[in-house]
Amino acid sequence: MSGSENHYTLERPNFDEPFKILIVKSPYYKDISDNLLKGASAEVEAAGGIWDVVDVPGALEIPSAIGIAERMKDYDGYVALGCVVRGETTHYETVCNDSSRAITLLGLQGLCIGNAILTVENKPQAAVRADPNTQNKGAGAAVAALHLIALARKWGSERKGVGFKPALHEN
């Protein structure tokens, strides 16, 4: 059903200065991650950015790779790409919840992350969501990262204290 719904999306932000994105993907379901990458990379390029990509074994390793890159490299934002398909055990819930929670925690630390780790019941659902010609969730994650980068740049230059503006004294 969700494939036929229309959702409002924000316009792509504009950037005066160049930006660089790291796309971290898990190729566990390679056809799905390749389509997610097509959508995400096209969106970054359309906004005038450059991107690198790194593969990790699974969805649980995506947040760790983003955390390592944040400490050791110079990226403006990140895009998480992967797919978790429900199986016969509770491992599905662990992978979905823990990867999502870790990405949220990184975001709360100030990292600009768009998340397209698909959590689906079956591969056909994932294929529709990953396809750049249908739901294009890879592009959606890139757009989310771009909006967060734009906010960080906007608000980063305004910081002049710790939550308040000092009083101005006239002499």
C-alpha positions as protocol buffer text, in pm:
chain_id: "A"
residue {
  index: 1
  type: MET
  ca { x: 0 y: 0 z: 0 }
}
residue {
  index: 2
  type: SER
  ca { x: 269 y: 252 z: 90 }
}
residue {
  index: 3
  type: GLY
  ca { x: 404 y: 239 z: -264 }
}
residue {
  index: 4
  type: SER
  ca { x: 97 y: 420 z: -396 }
}
residue {
  index: 5
  type: GLU
  ca { x: 89 y: 699 z: -137 }
}
residue {
  index: 6
  type: ASN
  ca { x: 214 y: 1048 z: -219 }
}
residue {
  index: 7
  type: HIS
  ca { x: 432 y: 1216 z: 41 }
}
residue {
  index: 8
  type: TYR
  ca { x: 550 y: 1574 z: 62 }
}
residue {
  index: 9
  type: THR
  ca { x: 925 y: 1611 z: 18 }
}
residue {
  index: 10
  type: LEU
  ca { x: 1139 y: 1916 z: 81 }
}
residue {
  index: 11
  type: GLU
  ca { x: 1323 y: 2070 z: -209 }
}
residue {
  index: 12
  type: ARG
  ca { x: 1692 y: 1993 z: -235 }
}
residue {
  index: 13
  type: PRO
  ca { x: 1895 y: 2252 z: -40 }
}
residue {
  index: 14
  type: ASN
  ca { x: 2142 y: 2480 z: -218 }
}
residue {
  index: 15
  type: PHE
  ca { x: 2504 y: 2507 z: -112 }
}
residue {
  index: 16
  type: ASP
  ca { x: 2745 y: 2797 z: -157 }
}
residue {
  index: 17
  type: GLU
  ca { x: 3042 y: 2592 z: -44 }
}
residue {
  index: 18
  type: PRO
  ca { x: 3137 y: 2241 z: -161 }
}
residue {
  index: 19
  type: PHE
  ca { x: 3049 y: 1942 z: 53 }
}
residue {
  index: 20
  type: LYS
  ca { x: 3161 y: 1583 z: 78 }
}
residue {
  index: 21
  type: ILE
  ca { x: 2949 y: 1283 z: 176 }
}
residue {
  index: 22
  type: LEU
  ca { x: 3054 y: 935 z: 284 }
}
residue {
  index: 23
  type: ILE
  ca { x: 2809 y: 668 z: 174 }
}
residue {
  index: 24
  type: VAL
  ca { x: 2838 y: 359 z: 392 }
}
residue {
  index: 25
  type: LYS
  ca { x: 2661 y: 57 z: 250 }
}
residue {
  index: 26
  type: SER
  ca { x: 2616 y: -305 z: 330 }
}
residue {
  index: 27
  type: PRO
  ca { x: 2610 y: -517 z: 13 }
}
residue {
  index: 28
  type: TYR
  ca { x: 2456 y: -814 z: 195 }
}
residue {
  index: 29
  type: TYR
  ca { x: 2174 y: -791 z: -61 }
}
residue {
  index: 30
  type: LYS
  ca { x: 2393 y: -651 z: -338 }
}
residue {
  index: 31
  type: ASP
  ca { x: 2119 y: -577 z: -592 }
}
residue {
  index: 32
  type: ILE
  ca { x: 1929 y: -377 z: -330 }
}
residue {
  index: 33
  type: SER
  ca { x: 2234 y: -185 z: -205 }
}
residue {
  index: 34
  type: ASP
  ca { x: 2347 y: -112 z: -563 }
}
residue {
  index: 35
  type: ASN
  ca { x: 2010 y: 49 z: -638 }
}
residue {
  index: 36
  type: LEU
  ca { x: 2017 y: 245 z: -313 }
}
residue {
  index: 37
  type: LEU
  ca { x: 2365 y: 368 z: -409 }
}
residue {
  index: 38
  type: LYS
  ca { x: 2247 y: 479 z: -754 }
}
residue {
  index: 39
  type: GLY
  ca { x: 1976 y: 693 z: -599 }
}
residue {
  index: 40
  type: ALA
  ca { x: 2194 y: 837 z: -321 }
}
residue {
  index: 41
  type: SER
  ca { x: 2495 y: 920 z: -539 }
}
residue {
  index: 42
  type: ALA
  ca { x: 2279 y: 1083 z: -806 }
}
residue {
  index: 43
  type: GLU
  ca { x: 2119 y: 1307 z: -542 }
}
residue {
  index: 44
  type: VAL
  ca { x: 2455 y: 1412 z: -396 }
}
residue {
  index: 45
  type: GLU
  ca { x: 2588 y: 1492 z: -743 }
}
residue {
  index: 46
  type: ALA
  ca { x: 2272 y: 1685 z: -836 }
}
residue {
  index: 47
  type: ALA
  ca { x: 2328 y: 1904 z: -528 }
}
residue {
  index: 48
  type: GLY
  ca { x: 2688 y: 1970 z: -638 }
}
residue {
  index: 49
  type: GLY
  ca { x: 2860 y: 1749 z: -384 }
}
residue {
  index: 50
  type: ILE
  ca { x: 3118 y: 1477 z: -404 }
}
residue {
  index: 51
  type: TRP
  ca { x: 3098 y: 1138 z: -239 }
}
residue {
  index: 52
  type: ASP
  ca { x: 3301 y: 838 z: -136 }
}
residue {
  index: 53
  type: VAL
  ca { x: 3162 y: 494 z: -72 }
}
residue {
  index: 54
  type: VAL
  ca { x: 3272 y: 221 z: 165 }
}
residue {
  index: 55
  type: ASP
  ca { x: 3126 y: -126 z: 203 }
}
residue {
  index: 56
  type: VAL
  ca { x: 3081 y: -299 z: 538 }
}
residue {
  index: 57
  type: PRO
  ca { x: 2961 y: -655 z: 604 }
}
residue {
  index: 58
  type: GLY
  ca { x: 2616 y: -579 z: 743 }
}
residue {
  index: 59
  type: ALA
  ca { x: 2375 y: -320 z: 879 }
}
residue {
  index: 60
  type: LEU
  ca { x: 2519 y: -342 z: 1230 }
}
residue {
  index: 61
  type: GLU
  ca { x: 2859 y: -227 z: 1104 }
}
residue {
  index: 62
  type: ILE
  ca { x: 2725 y: 83 z: 926 }
}
residue {
  index: 63
  type: PRO
  ca { x: 2706 y: 307 z: 1236 }
}
residue {
  index: 64
  type: SER
  ca { x: 3052 y: 193 z: 1350 }
}
residue {
  index: 65
  type: ALA
  ca { x: 3200 y: 284 z: 1011 }
}
residue {
  index: 66
  type: ILE
  ca { x: 3033 y: 625 z: 1026 }
}
residue {
  index: 67
  type: GLY
  ca { x: 3171 y: 682 z: 1376 }
}
residue {
  index: 68
  type: ILE
  ca { x: 3522 y: 585 z: 1266 }
}
residue {
  index: 69
  type: ALA
  ca { x: 3503 y: 812 z: 962 }
}
residue {
  index: 70
  type: GLU
  ca { x: 3382 y: 1103 z: 1175 }
}
residue {
  index: 71
  type: ARG
  ca { x: 3684 y: 1068 z: 1402 }
}
residue {
  index: 72
  type: MET
  ca { x: 3943 y: 1010 z: 1131 }
}
residue {
  index: 73
  type: LYS
  ca { x: 3827 y: 1181 z: 811 }
}
residue {
  index: 74
  type: ASP
  ca { x: 3670 y: 1507 z: 701 }
}
residue {
  index: 75
  type: TYR
  ca { x: 3315 y: 1450 z: 576 }
}
residue {
  index: 76
  type: ASP
  ca { x: 3025 y: 1690 z: 600 }
}
residue {
  index: 77
  type: GLY
  ca { x: 2767 y: 1415 z: 618 }
}
residue {
  index: 78
  type: TYR
  ca { x: 2689 y: 1048 z: 582 }
}
residue {
  index: 79
  type: VAL
  ca { x: 2439 y: 822 z: 410 }
}
residue {
  index: 80
  type: ALA
  ca { x: 2365 y: 477 z: 552 }
}
residue {
  index: 81
  type: LEU
  ca { x: 2249 y: 219 z: 295 }
}
residue {
  index: 82
  type: GLY
  ca { x: 2152 y: -140 z: 357 }
}
residue {
  index: 83
  type: CYS
  ca { x: 1870 y: -387 z: 386 }
}
residue {
  index: 84
  type: VAL
  ca { x: 1744 y: -616 z: 659 }
}
residue {
  index: 85
  type: VAL
  ca { x: 1488 y: -878 z: 555 }
}
residue {
  index: 86
  type: ARG
  ca { x: 1280 y: -1050 z: 823 }
}
residue {
  index: 87
  type: GLY
  ca { x: 1389 y: -1408 z: 878 }
}
residue {
  index: 88
  type: GLU
  ca { x: 1286 y: -1693 z: 1103 }
}
residue {
  index: 89
  type: THR
  ca { x: 1459 y: -1569 z: 1420 }
}
residue {
  index: 90
  type: THR
  ca { x: 1462 y: -1260 z: 1640 }
}
residue {
  index: 91
  type: HIS
  ca { x: 1793 y: -1153 z: 1486 }
}
residue {
  index: 92
  type: TYR
  ca { x: 1588 y: -927 z: 1255 }
}
residue {
  index: 93
  type: GLU
  ca { x: 1465 y: -715 z: 1547 }
}
residue {
  index: 94
  type: THR
  ca { x: 1815 y: -691 z: 1693 }
}
residue {
  index: 95
  type: VAL
  ca { x: 1971 y: -574 z: 1368 }
}
residue {
  index: 96
  type: CYS
  ca { x: 1689 y: -329 z: 1289 }
}
residue {
  index: 97
  type: ASN
  ca { x: 1671 y: -179 z: 1637 }
}
residue {
  index: 98
  type: ASP
  ca { x: 2042 y: -162 z: 1710 }
}
residue {
  index: 99
  type: SER
  ca { x: 2150 y: -17 z: 1375 }
}
residue {
  index: 100
  type: SER
  ca { x: 1873 y: 243 z: 1390 }
}
residue {
  index: 101
  type: ARG
  ca { x: 1948 y: 333 z: 1751 }
}
residue {
  index: 102
  type: ALA
  ca { x: 2321 y: 370 z: 1681 }
}
residue {
  index: 103
  type: ILE
  ca { x: 2256 y: 598 z: 1383 }
}
residue {
  index: 104
  type: THR
  ca { x: 2017 y: 807 z: 1594 }
}
residue {
  index: 105
  type: LEU
  ca { x: 2278 y: 841 z: 1869 }
}
residue {
  index: 106
  type: LEU
  ca { x: 2539 y: 954 z: 1616 }
}
residue {
  index: 107
  type: GLY
  ca { x: 2290 y: 1209 z: 1484 }
}
residue {
  index: 108
  type: LEU
  ca { x: 2225 y: 1339 z: 1834 }
}
residue {
  index: 109
  type: GLN
  ca { x: 2599 y: 1396 z: 1864 }
}
residue {
  index: 110
  type: GLY
  ca { x: 2575 y: 1630 z: 1567 }
}
residue {
  index: 111
  type: LEU
  ca { x: 2655 y: 1407 z: 1271 }
}
residue {
  index: 112
  type: CYS
  ca { x: 2449 y: 1471 z: 957 }
}
residue {
  index: 113
  type: ILE
  ca { x: 2321 y: 1127 z: 858 }
}
residue {
  index: 114
  type: GLY
  ca { x: 2055 y: 1011 z: 615 }
}
residue {
  index: 115
  type: ASN
  ca { x: 1935 y: 659 z: 686 }
}
residue {
  index: 116
  type: ALA
  ca { x: 1822 y: 416 z: 417 }
}
residue {
  index: 117
  type: ILE
  ca { x: 1874 y: 89 z: 596 }
}
residue {
  index: 118
  type: LEU
  ca { x: 1558 y: -74 z: 468 }
}
residue {
  index: 119
  type: THR
  ca { x: 1373 y: -297 z: 713 }
}
residue {
  index: 120
  type: VAL
  ca { x: 1133 y: -515 z: 520 }
}
residue {
  index: 121
  type: GLU
  ca { x: 936 y: -837 z: 532 }
}
residue {
  index: 122
  type: ASN
  ca { x: 1068 y: -970 z: 201 }
}
residue {
  index: 123
  type: LYS
  ca { x: 1303 y: -890 z: -87 }
}
residue {
  index: 124
  type: PRO
  ca { x: 1028 y: -771 z: -327 }
}
residue {
  index: 125
  type: GLN
  ca { x: 941 y: -498 z: -77 }
}
residue {
  index: 126
  type: ALA
  ca { x: 1306 y: -398 z: -64 }
}
residue {
  index: 127
  type: ALA
  ca { x: 1337 y: -396 z: -442 }
}
residue {
  index: 128
  type: VAL
  ca { x: 1050 y: -147 z: -478 }
}
residue {
  index: 129
  type: ARG
  ca { x: 1191 y: 80 z: -206 }
}
residue {
  index: 130
  type: ALA
  ca { x: 1545 y: 73 z: -345 }
}
residue {
  index: 131
  type: ASP
  ca { x: 1456 y: 119 z: -713 }
}
residue {
  index: 132
  type: PRO
  ca { x: 1561 y: 469 z: -831 }
}
residue {
  index: 133
  type: ASN
  ca { x: 1257 y: 471 z: -1061 }
}
residue {
  index: 134
  type: THR
  ca { x: 1001 y: 399 z: -789 }
}
residue {
  index: 135
  type: GLN
  ca { x: 1042 y: 487 z: -420 }
}
residue {
  index: 136
  type: ASN
  ca { x: 1414 y: 574 z: -447 }
}
residue {
  index: 137
  type: LYS
  ca { x: 1489 y: 552 z: -74 }
}
residue {
  index: 138
  type: GLY
  ca { x: 1863 y: 594 z: -140 }
}
residue {
  index: 139
  type: ALA
  ca { x: 1799 y: 942 z: -278 }
}
residue {
  index: 140
  type: GLY
  ca { x: 1568 y: 1015 z: 14 }
}
residue {
  index: 141
  type: ALA
  ca { x: 1845 y: 934 z: 261 }
}
residue {
  index: 142
  type: ALA
  ca { x: 2089 y: 1156 z: 69 }
}
residue {
  index: 143
  type: VAL
  ca { x: 1838 y: 1444 z: 74 }
}
residue {
  index: 144
  type: ALA
  ca { x: 1798 y: 1399 z: 451 }
}
residue {
  index: 145
  type: ALA
  ca { x: 2176 y: 1424 z: 498 }
}
residue {
  index: 146
  type: LEU
  ca { x: 2189 y: 1731 z: 273 }
}
residue {
  index: 147
  type: HIS
  ca { x: 1921 y: 1909 z: 476 }
}
residue {
  index: 148
  type: LEU
  ca { x: 2106 y: 1836 z: 797 }
}
residue {
  index: 149
  type: ILE
  ca { x: 2432 y: 1964 z: 648 }
}
residue {
  index: 150
  type: ALA
  ca { x: 2253 y: 2283 z: 541 }
}
residue {
  index: 151
  type: LEU
  ca { x: 2116 y: 2330 z: 895 }
}
residue {
  index: 152
  type: ALA
  ca { x: 2457 y: 2265 z: 1051 }
}
residue {
  index: 153
  type: ARG
  ca { x: 2615 y: 2524 z: 823 }
}
residue {
  index: 154
  type: LYS
  ca { x: 2340 y: 2776 z: 889 }
}
residue {
  index: 155
  type: TRP
  ca { x: 2343 y: 2740 z: 1265 }
}
residue {
  index: 156
  type: GLY
  ca { x: 2714 y: 2671 z: 1300 }
}
residue {
  index: 157
  type: SER
  ca { x: 2804 y: 3027 z: 1207 }
}
residue {
  index: 158
  type: GLU
  ca { x: 2552 y: 3171 z: 1453 }
}
residue {
  index: 159
  type: ARG
  ca { x: 2698 y: 3014 z: 1768 }
}
residue {
  index: 160
  type: LYS
  ca { x: 2834 y: 3281 z: 1997 }
}
residue {
  index: 161
  type: GLY
  ca { x: 2803 y: 3137 z: 2344 }
}
residue {
  index: 162
  type: VAL
  ca { x: 2639 y: 2865 z: 2542 }
}
residue {
  index: 163
  type: GLY
  ca { x: 2268 y: 2901 z: 2478 }
}
residue {
  index: 164
  type: PHE
  ca { x: 2240 y: 3275 z: 2533 }
}
residue {
  index: 165
  type: LYS
  ca { x: 2353 y: 3603 z: 2392 }
}
residue {
  index: 166
  type: PRO
  ca { x: 2567 y: 3812 z: 2624 }
}
residue {
  index: 167
  type: ALA
  ca { x: 2427 y: 4148 z: 2724 }
}
residue {
  index: 168
  type: LEU
  ca { x: 2565 y: 4445 z: 2536 }
}
residue {
  index: 169
  type: HIS
  ca { x: 2699 y: 4716 z: 2764 }
}
residue {
  index: 170
  type: GLU
  ca { x: 2705 y: 5074 z: 2648 }
}
residue {
  index: 171
  type: ASN
  ca { x: 2986 y: 5295 z: 2775 }
}
